[in-house]
């Protein structure tokens, strides 16, 4: 499935500083960047970085002079997904998990799974099928947490979201991750471009590690699961921030879009009740 993705951001620079942006579509065996263009106006030389943990394509550049800069990224991306049957899925013991997955079992800055252990087990501990368990907690979040644009801030954690019962996609994802980890299911944060998201913006959801694959879940239910272009994954939003700014640099405006390529026919995928079919971007 091919998508055209686009983002444009502007910053006001008051003194020399450094920006690290995380807006490039991820390159992977299952997601091919057919073409892309990244520009900074006025021109500044940038370098691309890859992190050891998670999946990220970072761009770092230094701004030496005060003024206004505009960053533009656009790409044509072809991604593929797999829908697998998890009706007979059994719990994977921690001793059998690959070492690369183990960091996604631990509490992290925004996902305090240790504080939500009792809640997770009281609500979902009786469910034996891991896929069904994650679907149940995802639906519980959707039913019990109100989506309110602009409600939370960069300090809001999964524990805060349970208490306040409101948040944005970032908070829905953090709560899903924390509940999964509390149930000994590895889970990680997913950020990307989203088709059919209104208003258009970057979107956050999460992946749970089931049956040897990372399976996608979105408690907001705002976009089709097969309408996402992956930018990055990590332990939580701290690992996948769209921008990290060092210096007296202020973000001012942003535009984001994700559109279907003209020749593509799109059939949206959502999880249906009593079905055990999960979607993975592999």
Secondary structure in CASP SS format (residue, H / E / C, confidence):
PFRMAT SS
TARGET T0000
AUTHOR 0000-0000-0000
METHOD secondary structure of the structure
MODEL  1
X C 1.00
X E 1.00
X E 1.00
X E 1.00
X E 1.00
X E 1.00
X E 1.00
X E 1.00
X E 1.00
X E 1.00
X E 1.00
X E 1.00
X E 1.00
X C 1.00
X C 1.00
X C 1.00
X E 1.00
X E 1.00
X E 1.00
X E 1.00
X E 1.00
X C 1.00
X C 1.00
X C 1.00
X C 1.00
X C 1.00
X C 1.00
X E 1.00
X C 1.00
X C 1.00
X E 1.00
X E 1.00
X E 1.00
X E 1.00
X E 1.00
X E 1.00
X E 1.00
X E 1.00
X E 1.00
X E 1.00
X E 1.00
X C 1.00
X C 1.00
X C 1.00
X C 1.00
X C 1.00
X E 1.00
X E 1.00
X E 1.00
X E 1.00
X C 1.00
X C 1.00
X C 1.00
X C 1.00
X E 1.00
X C 1.00
X E 1.00
X E 1.00
X E 1.00
X E 1.00
X E 1.00
X E 1.00
X E 1.00
X C 1.00
X C 1.00
X C 1.00
X E 1.00
X E 1.00
X E 1.00
X E 1.00
X E 1.00
X E 1.00
X E 1.00
X E 1.00
X E 1.00
X E 1.00
X E 1.00
X E 1.00
X E 1.00
X C 1.00
X C 1.00
X E 1.00
X E 1.00
X E 1.00
X E 1.00
X C 1.00
X C 1.00
X C 1.00
X C 1.00
X C 1.00
X C 1.00
X C 1.00
X C 1.00
X H 1.00
X H 1.00
X H 1.00
X C 1.00
X C 1.00
X H 1.00
X H 1.00
X H 1.00
X H 1.00
X H 1.00
X H 1.00
X H 1.00
X C 1.00
X C 1.00
X C 1.00
X C 1.00
X C 1.00
X C 1.00
X C 1.00
X H 1.00
X H 1.00
X H 1.00
X H 1.00
X H 1.00
X H 1.00
X H 1.00
X H 1.00
X H 1.00
X H 1.00
X H 1.00
X H 1.00
X C 1.00
X C 1.00
X C 1.00
X C 1.00
X C 1.00
X H 1.00
X H 1.00
X H 1.00
X H 1.00
X H 1.00
X H 1.00
X H 1.00
X H 1.00
X H 1.00
X H 1.00
X H 1.00
X H 1.00
X H 1.00
X H 1.00
X H 1.00
X C 1.00
X E 1.00
X E 1.00
X C 1.00
X C 1.00
X C 1.00
X C 1.00
X C 1.00
X C 1.00
X C 1.00
X C 1.00
X C 1.00
X C 1.00
X H 1.00
X H 1.00
X H 1.00
X H 1.00
X H 1.00
X H 1.00
X H 1.00
X C 1.00
X E 1.00
X E 1.00
X C 1.00
X H 1.00
X H 1.00
X H 1.00
X H 1.00
X H 1.00
X H 1.00
X H 1.00
X H 1.00
X H 1.00
X H 1.00
X H 1.00
X H 1.00
X H 1.00
X H 1.00
X C 1.00
X C 1.00
X C 1.00
X C 1.00
X E 1.00
X E 1.00
X E 1.00
X E 1.00
X E 1.00
X E 1.00
X E 1.00
X E 1.00
X C 1.00
X C 1.00
X C 1.00
X C 1.00
X C 1.00
X C 1.00
X C 1.00
X E 1.00
X E 1.00
X E 1.00
X E 1.00
X E 1.00
X E 1.00
X E 1.00
X E 1.00
X E 1.00
X C 1.00
X C 1.00
X E 1.00
X E 1.00
X E 1.00
X E 1.00
X E 1.00
X C 1.00
X C 1.00
X C 1.00
X C 1.00
X C 1.00
X C 1.00
X C 1.00
X C 1.00
X C 1.00
X C 1.00
X E 1.00
X E 1.00
X E 1.00
X E 1.00
X E 1.00
X E 1.00
X E 1.00
X C 1.00
X C 1.00
X H 1.00
X H 1.00
X H 1.00
X C 1.00
X C 1.00
X C 1.00
X E 1.00
X E 1.00
X E 1.00
X E 1.00
X C 1.00
X C 1.00
X E 1.00
X E 1.00
X E 1.00
X E 1.00
X E 1.00
X E 1.00
X E 1.00
X E 1.00
X E 1.00
X E 1.00
X E 1.00
X E 1.00
X C 1.00
X C 1.00
X C 1.00
X C 1.00
X C 1.00
X C 1.00
X C 1.00
X C 1.00
X C 1.00
X C 1.00
X C 1.00
X C 1.00
X C 1.00
X C 1.00
X C 1.00
X C 1.00
X E 1.00
X E 1.00
X E 1.00
X E 1.00
X C 1.00
X C 1.00
END
